[in-house]
Amino acid sequence: MSGRTRRQIGISETNCDICGTRGLPVFESRITRRGLALINPWWHQHRRTYEQCPACGMKYRLKAGRRV
């Protein structure tokens, strides 16, 4: 099984629905290319974008910049 890498790509303007914290960090997560994936021409990273509240840990999945 391959691992995932995560990086912060910005800060959102929205509030957390659970605790009300402002300025949630936006992260992008994707599969790390390893093993046979290095030579596979059809390999896909399966990117996921989400906001995560630093106070309560709630994650909000994003699609095209909007919550899903």
Phi, psi and omega in degrees: 000137181270153179275174178241144174253148183228137176217147180276131182245002178160187178237134180270166180265357186274166177257156173286133180287337184274306187247350176086009179297137179262156175069062181283135177289142179256129181241152171241131180240139178210159181287138177279134182279114182217164174060227182293341178296338179295332180250000181277115182288343181259015181296140181235141185282340182052065181286142174230136178241134182205159172259144177226127180286127179287339183277309185251347177086004180294137178252139176238116180290139180245143173222119184059036177083002181239151178293142179262000000 
